[in-house]
Amino acid sequence: MKIAVVLVEPEYDVNVGMAARVMKNFGFSDLRIVNPKCGVGFDAVKFSKHAVGLLKKAKRCRTLGAAVKDCDLVVGTTGVLERNKGTIRSAVPLQKFCAKMDEYPGKRVALLFGREGIGLSEGEISACDLLVHVEADAGYPILNLSHAMAVVLYAVRMASGKGKKVREKRMGGAERRALTHMFKMLAEGYKVRNPERCTVAFARVLARANPTSKEGFSLLGVFRSVVEKSGGYDYPKKKGGDEVPQDFVRLHRSEADVPPSSWRRRK
């Protein structure tokens, strides 16, 4: 889905600048301004911050029709759910709209944001294919232009997958069991009261934290140092008689080679 943000007759250049900034914040760049009632000058540039380039490339249009002529779907935004009975509003919640975004693959969608004072006119609303509203508190549901844009663009970004980051590799079960076993040996070595219960608690905390592999290796390094200074372990031999290397706790090998439960504290 390709998003075009359309500002309809904005009244304050400060808001235009902040709108550009919000778009850049969330990775959108197609800004179209319909018949602005303010000059897009010093204040707009000032408040756009690092989105000056986006602001300068904004497309100026005299009419709404010209601004959305290349769009497959026109989505208006409103904070007013009921006003003129002659206009069919039927605004859907933003969350519901985002849940159906995958129904418009490859389509160009125009997101319309109206004037700061009165929003979109009845005629402009009627020209929209869909009307969306942010579910704000009923006591004061009208958002500032840039605030409304931030909420909508964030939701659209997350729904479209643009906000998904590549997840870091998490610490595996072998590493987790190694840490838990080291903890148990330390608890027993220092004669902690009820070491079995403490070990279970540690294992649960570790599972909830779900550390990354890098974090897990760091923890293993610390535990390994403590264990060695407190007496260390005799690492058993693998099948075939080969000595298990001291860096086994980093678990680059298969956990099936030598399970941590077979480690013994040196006497």
DRENFITI-474941 format. One record per residue: residue number from 1; residue in one letter; x, y negated, z negated of N, C-alpha, C, O in turn. Coordinates in steps of 0.2 Angstrom, whole numbers, plus 5000, padded with zeros to 4 digits. Layout:
BEGIN
NUM/A/X/Y/Z/X/Y/Z/X/Y/Z/X/Y/Z
...
# end
This chain:
BEGIN
1/M/5004/5006/5000/5000/5000/5000/5004/4994/5000/5009/4993/4996
2/K/5003/4989/5004/5006/4983/5005/5002/4977/5002/4996/4977/5004
3/I/5005/4973/4997/5001/4968/4994/5002/4961/4996/5008/4959/4997
4/A/4997/4958/4998/4998/4950/4999/4994/4947/4994/4988/4948/4993
5/V/4998/4942/4990/4994/4938/4985/4992/4931/4988/4996/4928/4991
6/V/4986/4930/4988/4983/4924/4991/4980/4919/4985/4976/4921/4981
7/L/4983/4913/4985/4981/4908/4980/4976/4904/4984/4978/4900/4989
8/V/4970/4903/4982/4965/4899/4985/4964/4892/4982/4962/4892/4976
9/E/4966/4887/4986/4966/4880/4984/4969/4879/4977/4965/4876/4972
10/P/4975/4881/4975/4977/4880/4969/4978/4872/4967/4979/4868/4972
11/E/4977/4870/4961/4976/4863/4959/4982/4860/4956/4983/4854/4956
12/Y/4987/4864/4953/4993/4862/4949/4999/4865/4952/4999/4872/4952
13/D/5004/4861/4954/5010/4864/4957/5014/4868/4952/5018/4873/4953
14/V/5013/4867/4945/5016/4871/4940/5014/4878/4940/5018/4883/4940
15/N/5007/4879/4941/5004/4886/4942/5007/4889/4948/5008/4895/4948
16/V/5008/4885/4953/5010/4889/4960/5017/4891/4958/5019/4897/4961
17/G/5021/4887/4955/5028/4889/4953/5028/4895/4949/5032/4900/4950
18/M/5024/4895/4944/5024/4901/4939/5021/4907/4943/5023/4913/4941
19/A/5017/4906/4948/5014/4912/4951/5019/4915/4955/5020/4921/4956
20/A/5024/4911/4958/5029/4914/4962/5034/4918/4958/5036/4923/4960
21/R/5035/4915/4952/5039/4919/4947/5037/4925/4945/5040/4930/4945
22/V/5030/4925/4944/5027/4932/4942/5027/4937/4947/5028/4943/4946
23/M/5026/4935/4953/5027/4939/4959/5034/4942/4959/5034/4949/4960
24/K/5039/4938/4959/5046/4941/4959/5047/4946/4953/5050/4951/4954
25/N/5044/4944/4947/5045/4948/4941/5043/4955/4943/5046/4960/4940
26/F/5037/4956/4946/5034/4963/4948/5036/4966/4955/5033/4970/4957
27/G/5040/4962/4958/5043/4965/4964/5038/4964/4971/5038/4968/4975
28/F/5034/4959/4970/5030/4957/4976/5033/4951/4979/5035/4946/4976
29/S/5032/4950/4986/5035/4944/4989/5031/4941/4995/5032/4935/4997
30/D/5025/4944/4996/5021/4941/5001/5016/4936/4998/5010/4938/4996
31/L/5017/4929/4998/5013/4924/4995/5010/4920/5000/5013/4918/5005
32/R/5003/4919/5000/5000/4915/5004/4996/4910/5001/4992/4912/4996
33/I/4996/4904/5003/4993/4898/4999/4987/4895/5004/4989/4893/5009
34/V/4981/4895/5002/4976/4892/5006/4974/4885/5004/4972/4884/4998
35/N/4975/4881/5008/4973/4874/5007/4975/4871/5000/4970/4869/4997
36/P/4981/4871/4998/4982/4869/4991/4980/4862/4990/4981/4857/4994
37/K/4978/4860/4984/4976/4854/4982/4981/4850/4978/4980/4845/4975
38/C/4987/4853/4978/4993/4850/4975/4999/4850/4979/4999/4854/4984
39/G/5003/4846/4978/5009/4846/4982/5014/4852/4979/5015/4852/4973
40/V/5017/4856/4983/5021/4861/4981/5028/4858/4981/5032/4859/4985
41/G/5030/4854/4975/5036/4851/4975/5040/4852/4969/5041/4858/4968
42/F/5043/4847/4966/5048/4848/4961/5046/4853/4955/5049/4857/4953
43/D/5040/4851/4952/5037/4856/4947/5036/4863/4949/5038/4867/4945
44/A/5034/4864/4955/5033/4871/4957/5040/4874/4958/5041/4880/4956
45/V/5045/4871/4960/5051/4874/4961/5054/4875/4954/5057/4880/4953
46/K/5053/4870/4950/5056/4871/4943/5053/4877/4939/5057/4880/4936
47/F/5047/4878/4940/5044/4883/4936/5044/4890/4940/5042/4895/4937
48/S/5046/4890/4946/5047/4896/4949/5054/4900/4947/5054/4906/4948
49/K/5058/4896/4944/5065/4898/4942/5068/4902/4948/5070/4899/4953
50/H/5070/4908/4947/5073/4912/4952/5069/4914/4958/5072/4918/4962
51/A/5063/4912/4958/5059/4914/4964/5058/4908/4969/5053/4908/4972
52/V/5063/4904/4969/5062/4898/4973/5062/4900/4981/5058/4898/4985
53/G/5066/4905/4982/5066/4908/4989/5059/4911/4991/5057/4910/4997
54/L/5056/4914/4987/5049/4917/4988/5044/4911/4989/5040/4912/4993
55/L/5045/4906/4985/5040/4900/4985/5041/4897/4992/5036/4895/4995
56/K/5047/4896/4994/5049/4892/5000/5046/4896/5006/5045/4893/5012
57/K/5046/4903/5006/5044/4907/5011/5036/4908/5011/5033/4911/5016
58/A/5033/4905/5006/5025/4906/5006/5022/4904/5012/5024/4899/5015
59/K/5017/4907/5014/5013/4906/5020/5008/4901/5019/5004/4902/5014
60/R/5007/4895/5022/5002/4890/5021/4996/4892/5026/4998/4892/5032
61/C/4990/4892/5024/4984/4893/5028/4979/4888/5027/4978/4886/5021
62/R/4976/4886/5032/4970/4881/5031/4964/4884/5028/4960/4881/5025
63/T/4963/4891/5030/4956/4894/5028/4958/4901/5025/4963/4904/5026
64/L/4953/4903/5022/4954/4910/5019/4954/4915/5024/4958/4920/5024
65/G/4950/4914/5029/4950/4919/5035/4957/4920/5038/4959/4925/5040
66/A/4960/4914/5039/4967/4915/5042/4972/4918/5037/4977/4921/5040
67/A/4971/4917/5031/4976/4920/5026/4975/4928/5026/4980/4931/5024
68/V/4969/4931/5027/4968/4938/5026/4967/4941/5033/4964/4947/5033
69/K/4968/4938/5038/4966/4941/5045/4969/4948/5046/4967/4952/5050
70/D/4975/4948/5044/4979/4955/5045/4979/4960/5039/4982/4965/5039
71/C/4974/4959/5035/4973/4963/5029/4967/4968/5030/4962/4966/5033
72/D/4968/4974/5028/4963/4979/5028/4958/4979/5023/4953/4981/5024
73/L/4960/4976/5017/4955/4976/5011/4957/4969/5008/4962/4967/5006
74/V/4951/4966/5006/4952/4959/5003/4949/4960/4996/4943/4962/4995
75/V/4953/4959/4991/4951/4960/4984/4951/4954/4980/4956/4951/4979
76/G/4945/4952/4978/4944/4945/4974/4945/4947/4967/4944/4952/4964
77/T/4947/4942/4963/4948/4942/4956/4943/4937/4952/4942/4932/4955
78/T/4940/4939/4947/4935/4935/4943/4935/4936/4936/4936/4942/4934
79/G/4934/4931/4932/4933/4932/4925/4926/4931/4923/4924/4932/4917
80/V/4922/4929/4928/4914/4928/4927/4911/4934/4930/4911/4935/4936
81/L/4907/4938/4926/4903/4943/4929/4896/4942/4931/4894/4945/4936
82/E/4894/4936/4929/4887/4934/4931/4886/4927/4932/4889/4923/4927
83/R/4884/4925/4937/4883/4917/4938/4877/4916/4943/4871/4915/4941
84/N/4878/4916/4949/4873/4915/4954/4870/4922/4956/4873/4926/4959
85/K/4863/4922/4955/4860/4929/4957/4860/4930/4964/4859/4936/4966
86/G/4861/4925/4968/4861/4926/4976/4868/4929/4978/4868/4931/4984
87/T/4872/4930/4974/4879/4933/4975/4880/4940/4972/4879/4940/4966
88/I/4882/4945/4976/4883/4951/4973/4890/4952/4970/4895/4952/4974
89/R/4891/4952/4964/4897/4952/4961/4900/4959/4960/4905/4961/4963
90/S/4896/4963/4956/4898/4970/4954/4905/4971/4954/4908/4975/4957
91/A/4908/4967/4949/4916/4967/4948/4917/4974/4945/4914/4976/4940
92/V/4923/4977/4947/4925/4983/4944/4931/4982/4940/4935/4977/4941
93/P/4932/4985/4934/4937/4984/4930/4944/4985/4933/4944/4990/4938
94/L/4949/4981/4932/4955/4982/4935/4958/4989/4935/4961/4992/4939
95/Q/4957/4992/4929/4960/4999/4928/4956/5004/4933/4960/5009/4935
96/K/4950/5003/4934/4946/5008/4939/4949/5006/4946/4950/5011/4950
97/F/4950/5000/4948/4953/4999/4954/4960/5002/4955/4961/5005/4960
98/C/4964/5001/4950/4971/5004/4951/4970/5012/4951/4975/5015/4955
99/A/4966/5015/4948/4965/5022/4948/4963/5025/4955/4965/5031/4957
100/K/4961/5020/4959/4959/5022/4966/4964/5020/4972/4962/5020/4978
101/M/4969/5017/4970/4974/5014/4974/4977/5019/4979/4978/5017/4985
102/D/4977/5025/4977/4980/5030/4982/4975/5031/4988/4977/5035/4992
103/E/4969/5028/4988/4964/5029/4993/4966/5025/4999/4963/5025/5004
104/Y/4971/5020/4998/4973/5015/5003/4980/5016/5005/4983/5011/5005
105/P/4982/5022/5007/4989/5022/5008/4991/5019/5015/4988/5019/5020
106/G/4996/5015/5015/4999/5011/5020/4995/5005/5022/4996/5002/5027
107/K/4989/5004/5018/4985/4998/5020/4988/4991/5017/4991/4991/5012
108/R/4986/4986/5020/4988/4979/5018/4982/4977/5014/4977/4976/5016
109/V/4983/4975/5007/4978/4973/5003/4979/4966/5001/4985/4964/4998
110/A/4974/4962/5001/4975/4955/4999/4972/4954/4992/4966/4956/4991
111/L/4976/4951/4988/4973/4950/4981/4972/4943/4980/4977/4939/4981
112/L/4966/4941/4980/4964/4934/4979/4963/4931/4972/4960/4934/4968
113/F/4966/4925/4971/4966/4922/4965/4963/4915/4966/4966/4911/4970
114/G/4958/4913/4963/4954/4907/4964/4957/4901/4961/4962/4901/4957
115/R/4954/4895/4961/4956/4889/4958/4956/4889/4951/4952/4893/4948
116/E/4960/4885/4948/4961/4885/4941/4954/4883/4937/4953/4885/4932
117/G/4951/4878/4940/4944/4876/4937/4938/4880/4938/4935/4882/4933
118/I/4937/4882/4944/4931/4886/4946/4932/4893/4949/4927/4896/4950
119/G/4938/4894/4950/4939/4901/4953/4937/4901/4960/4938/4896/4963
120/L/4935/4907/4962/4933/4908/4969/4926/4906/4970/4921/4907/4965
121/S/4924/4903/4976/4917/4901/4977/4913/4907/4978/4915/4912/4980
122/E/4906/4905/4978/4902/4911/4980/4903/4914/4987/4903/4920/4988
123/G/4904/4909/4992/4906/4911/4999/4912/4916/4999/4912/4920/5003
124/E/4917/4914/4995/4923/4917/4995/4922/4924/4992/4925/4929/4994
125/I/4918/4924/4987/4917/4931/4983/4913/4935/4988/4915/4941/4988
126/S/4908/4933/4992/4905/4937/4997/4909/4939/5002/4907/4944/5005
127/A/4914/4936/5004/4919/4938/5009/4924/4944/5007/4927/4947/5011
128/C/4924/4945/5000/4928/4950/4998/4925/4957/4999/4919/4958/4998
129/D/4929/4962/5000/4927/4969/5000/4926/4972/4994/4922/4976/4993
130/L/4929/4969/4989/4929/4972/4982/4931/4966/4977/4935/4962/4979
131/L/4928/4966/4971/4929/4961/4966/4931/4965/4960/4928/4970/4958
132/V/4937/4962/4957/4940/4965/4951/4940/4960/4946/4941/4954/4947
133/H/4940/4963/4939/4940/4958/4934/4945/4962/4928/4945/4968/4928
134/V/4948/4957/4925/4952/4960/4919/4948/4960/4913/4944/4955/4911
135/E/4948/4966/4910/4944/4967/4904/4946/4963/4898/4949/4966/4893
136/A/4946/4956/4898/4948/4952/4892/4942/4952/4887/4937/4954/4888
137/D/4944/4949/4882/4939/4948/4876/4933/4944/4879/4934/4939/4882
138/A/4927/4946/4877/4921/4943/4880/4920/4936/4877/4917/4931/4880
139/G/4923/4934/4871/4923/4927/4869/4926/4922/4873/4925/4916/4872
140/Y/4931/4924/4877/4935/4920/4881/4938/4924/4886/4945/4925/4886
141/P/4935/4926/4892/4937/4930/4897/4941/4927/4902/4944/4930/4906
142/I/4942/4920/4902/4945/4917/4908/4952/4916/4907/4954/4913/4902
143/L/4956/4919/4911/4964/4918/4910/4967/4913/4914/4964/4911/4919
144/N/4972/4910/4912/4976/4906/4916/4978/4909/4922/4979/4915/4922
145/L/4979/4905/4928/4981/4908/4934/4987/4913/4934/4986/4919/4936
146/S/4992/4911/4931/4998/4915/4931/4998/4921/4926/5001/4926/4927
147/H/4994/4920/4921/4993/4925/4916/4989/4931/4920/4990/4937/4919
148/A/4983/4929/4923/4979/4934/4927/4983/4937/4932/4983/4943/4932
149/M/4988/4934/4935/4992/4937/4940/4997/4942/4937/4998/4947/4940
150/A/4999/4940/4931/5004/4945/4928/5001/4951/4926/5003/4957/4927
151/V/4995/4951/4923/4991/4957/4921/4989/4961/4927/4990/4967/4927
152/V/4987/4958/4933/4985/4961/4939/4991/4965/4942/4990/4970/4944
153/L/4996/4961/4943/5002/4963/4947/5005/4969/4943/5008/4973/4946
154/Y/5005/4968/4937/5009/4973/4933/5005/4980/4933/5008/4985/4935
155/A/4998/4979/4933/4994/4985/4934/4995/4989/4941/4995/4995/4941
156/V/4995/4984/4946/4995/4987/4953/5002/4990/4954/5003/4995/4957
157/R/5007/4987/4951/5014/4990/4951/5015/4997/4948/5017/5001/4951
158/M/5012/4997/4942/5012/5004/4939/5008/5009/4942/5010/5015/4943
159/A/5002/5007/4945/4998/5012/4948/5001/5014/4955/5000/5020/4957
160/S/5005/5010/4958/5008/5011/4965/5014/5015/4964/5017/5018/4969
161/G/5017/5016/4958/5023/5020/4957/5029/5015/4958/5035/5018/4957
162/K/5028/5009/4959/5034/5005/4960/5038/5004/4953/5044/5003/4953
163/G/5034/5005/4948/5037/5004/4941/5040/5010/4938/5043/5010/4933
164/K/5040/5016/4942/5042/5022/4939/5050/5022/4940/5052/5021/4945
165/K/5053/5024/4934/5060/5024/4934/5062/5031/4935/5059/5036/4932
166/V/5068/5033/4937/5071/5039/4937/5072/5041/4930/5076/5038/4927
167/R/5069/5046/4928/5070/5048/4921/5077/5051/4920/5080/5055/4924
168/E/5080/5050/4914/5087/5052/4912/5086/5060/4910/5081/5062/4908
169/K/5091/5064/4912/5091/5071/4910/5091/5071/4903/5094/5068/4899
170/R/5086/5075/4900/5085/5076/4893/5090/5082/4890/5091/5087/4894
171/M/5091/5082/4884/5095/5087/4881/5091/5093/4881/5085/5093/4879
172/G/5094/5099/4883/5091/5105/4884/5090/5109/4877/5093/5107/4872
173/G/5087/5114/4878/5086/5118/4872/5092/5121/4868/5092/5122/4862
174/A/5097/5123/4873/5103/5126/4870/5107/5121/4866/5109/5122/4860
175/E/5107/5114/4868/5110/5109/4864/5107/5108/4858/5110/5107/4853
176/R/5100/5108/4858/5096/5106/4852/5097/5112/4847/5097/5110/4841
177/R/5097/5118/4849/5098/5124/4845/5105/5123/4842/5106/5125/4836
178/A/5110/5121/4846/5117/5121/4843/5117/5115/4838/5120/5116/4832
179/L/5114/5110/4839/5114/5104/4834/5110/5107/4827/5113/5105/4822
180/T/5105/5110/4828/5101/5112/4823/5105/5117/4819/5105/5117/4812
181/H/5109/5122/4822/5113/5127/4818/5118/5123/4815/5120/5125/4809
182/M/5122/5118/4818/5127/5115/4814/5124/5111/4808/5127/5111/4803
183/F/5118/5108/4809/5115/5105/4803/5114/5110/4797/5115/5108/4792
184/K/5111/5116/4799/5110/5121/4794/5116/5123/4791/5116/5124/4784
185/M/5122/5124/4794/5128/5126/4791/5131/5120/4786/5133/5122/4781
186/L/5130/5114/4788/5132/5109/4784/5127/5108/4778/5130/5107/4772
187/A/5121/5109/4779/5116/5109/4773/5118/5114/4768/5118/5113/4762
188/E/5120/5120/4771/5121/5126/4766/5128/5125/4763/5129/5126/4757
189/G/5133/5122/4767/5140/5120/4764/5140/5115/4759/5144/5116/4754
190/Y/5135/5110/4760/5135/5105/4754/5130/5107/4749/5129/5102/4745
191/K/5127/5113/4749/5123/5115/4744/5117/5111/4743/5115/5109/4738
192/V/5114/5108/4749/5108/5104/4749/5102/5109/4747/5102/5115/4748
193/R/5098/5106/4743/5092/5110/4740/5087/5112/4746/5086/5107/4750
194/N/5086/5118/4746/5081/5121/4751/5084/5119/4758/5080/5115/4762
195/P/5090/5122/4760/5092/5120/4767/5088/5123/4773/5088/5119/4778
196/E/5084/5128/4772/5080/5130/4777/5075/5125/4779/5073/5124/4785
197/R/5072/5122/4774/5066/5117/4775/5069/5111/4778/5066/5108/4782
198/C/5075/5109/4776/5078/5103/4778/5080/5104/4786/5080/5100/4790
199/T/5082/5111/4787/5084/5112/4794/5078/5112/4799/5078/5109/4804
200/V/5072/5114/4796/5066/5114/4800/5064/5107/4801/5062/5105/4807
201/A/5065/5103/4796/5063/5095/4797/5068/5092/4802/5065/5088/4806
202/F/5074/5094/4802/5079/5091/4807/5077/5093/4814/5077/5089/4818
203/A/5075/5099/4815/5073/5102/4821/5067/5098/4824/5067/5097/4830
204/R/5062/5097/4820/5056/5094/4822/5058/5086/4824/5055/5084/4829
205/V/5062/5083/4820/5064/5076/4821/5067/5076/4828/5066/5071/4832
206/L/5072/5081/4829/5076/5081/4835/5071/5082/4841/5072/5079/4847
207/A/5066/5086/4840/5061/5088/4846/5057/5082/4848/5056/5080/4853
208/R/5055/5078/4842/5051/5072/4844/5055/5067/4847/5052/5063/4851
209/A/5061/5066/4845/5065/5061/4848/5067/5062/4855/5068/5058/4859
210/N/5068/5069/4857/5069/5071/4864/5075/5067/4867/5074/5063/4872
211/P/5081/5067/4864/5087/5063/4866/5089/5065/4873/5087/5070/4876
212/T/5092/5060/4877/5095/5062/4883/5101/5066/4882/5103/5067/4877
213/S/5103/5069/4888/5109/5073/4888/5115/5070/4885/5119/5072/4881
214/K/5116/5063/4887/5122/5059/4885/5121/5058/4877/5126/5059/4874
215/E/5115/5057/4875/5114/5056/4868/5116/5062/4864/5119/5063/4858
216/G/5113/5068/4867/5114/5074/4864/5122/5076/4863/5124/5079/4858
217/F/5126/5075/4868/5133/5076/4868/5136/5072/4863/5141/5074/4860
218/S/5134/5066/4862/5137/5061/4857/5136/5064/4850/5140/5064/4846
219/L/5129/5066/4849/5128/5069/4843/5132/5076/4841/5134/5077/4836
220/L/5132/5080/4847/5136/5086/4846/5143/5084/4844/5147/5088/4840
221/G/5146/5079/4847/5153/5077/4845/5154/5075/4838/5159/5077/4835
222/V/5149/5071/4836/5149/5069/4829/5149/5075/4824/5153/5076/4819
223/F/5144/5079/4825/5143/5085/4821/5149/5090/4821/5151/5093/4816
224/R/5152/5091/4827/5157/5095/4828/5163/5092/4824/5167/5096/4820
225/S/5164/5086/4824/5170/5083/4819/5168/5084/4812/5173/5086/4808
226/V/5162/5083/4810/5160/5084/4803/5161/5091/4801/5164/5093/4796
227/V/5159/5096/4805/5160/5103/4804/5167/5105/4803/5169/5109/4799
228/E/5171/5103/4808/5178/5104/4808/5182/5102/4801/5186/5105/4799
229/K/5180/5096/4799/5183/5093/4793/5181/5096/4787/5184/5096/4782
230/S/5175/5099/4787/5172/5103/4782/5174/5110/4781/5171/5114/4777
231/G/5178/5112/4786/5180/5119/4786/5180/5123/4792/5183/5128/4793
232/G/5176/5120/4797/5176/5123/4804/5172/5129/4804/5169/5132/4799
233/Y/5172/5132/4810/5169/5138/4812/5174/5143/4815/5179/5141/4819
234/D/5173/5149/4815/5176/5154/4819/5172/5155/4825/5166/5158/4824
235/Y/5174/5154/4831/5170/5155/4837/5171/5162/4839/5176/5164/4840
236/P/5165/5166/4839/5166/5173/4841/5168/5174/4848/5169/5169/4852
237/K/5170/5180/4850/5173/5181/4857/5167/5184/4861/5162/5187/4859
238/K/5168/5182/4868/5163/5184/4873/5164/5191/4874/5169/5194/4872
239/K/5159/5194/4878/5160/5201/4880/5166/5201/4885/5167/5196/4889
240/G/5170/5206/4884/5176/5206/4888/5182/5204/4884/5188/5204/4887
241/G/5181/5201/4878/5187/5199/4874/5190/5192/4875/5194/5190/4872
242/D/5187/5188/4880/5189/5181/4881/5187/5177/4875/5182/5177/4873
243/E/5192/5172/4873/5190/5168/4868/5186/5162/4870/5186/5160/4875
244/V/5181/5161/4866/5176/5156/4867/5179/5149/4866/5182/5148/4861
245/P/5180/5144/4871/5183/5138/4870/5180/5134/4865/5174/5134/4863
246/Q/5184/5129/4862/5182/5125/4857/5177/5120/4859/5173/5118/4855
247/D/5177/5118/4865/5172/5114/4867/5165/5117/4869/5161/5114/4873
248/F/5164/5123/4867/5158/5127/4868/5152/5123/4866/5146/5123/4869
249/V/5153/5119/4861/5147/5115/4858/5144/5110/4863/5139/5107/4862
250/R/5148/5108/4868/5146/5104/4873/5141/5108/4878/5137/5105/4882
251/L/5141/5115/4877/5136/5119/4881/5136/5118/4888/5131/5117/4891
252/H/5142/5117/4891/5142/5117/4899/5140/5124/4901/5138/5125/4907
253/R/5142/5129/4897/5140/5136/4899/5133/5138/4897/5129/5134/4894
254/S/5131/5144/4899/5124/5146/4898/5124/5147/4890/5128/5150/4887
255/E/5118/5146/4888/5116/5147/4881/5116/5155/4879/5117/5157/4873
256/A/5116/5159/4884/5115/5166/4883/5122/5169/4882/5123/5174/4880
257/D/5128/5165/4884/5134/5168/4883/5136/5170/4876/5137/5175/4874
258/V/5135/5165/4872/5137/5166/4864/5132/5161/4861/5133/5155/4860
259/P/5127/5164/4858/5122/5160/4854/5124/5157/4848/5129/5160/4845
260/P/5122/5151/4846/5125/5147/4840/5124/5151/4834/5128/5150/4829
261/S/5119/5156/4834/5117/5159/4828/5123/5164/4826/5123/5167/4820
262/S/5127/5166/4831/5133/5170/4830/5139/5167/4827/5144/5170/4825
263/W/5139/5160/4826/5145/5157/4824/5145/5158/4816/5140/5159/4813
264/R/5152/5158/4814/5153/5159/4807/5157/5154/4804/5162/5151/4807
265/R/5155/5152/4798/5160/5147/4794/5166/5150/4792/5166/5156/4790
266/R/5172/5147/4793/5178/5150/4791/5178/5150/4784/5176/5146/4780
267/K/5181/5155/4781/5182/5156/4774/5189/5154/4772/5191/5154/4766
# end
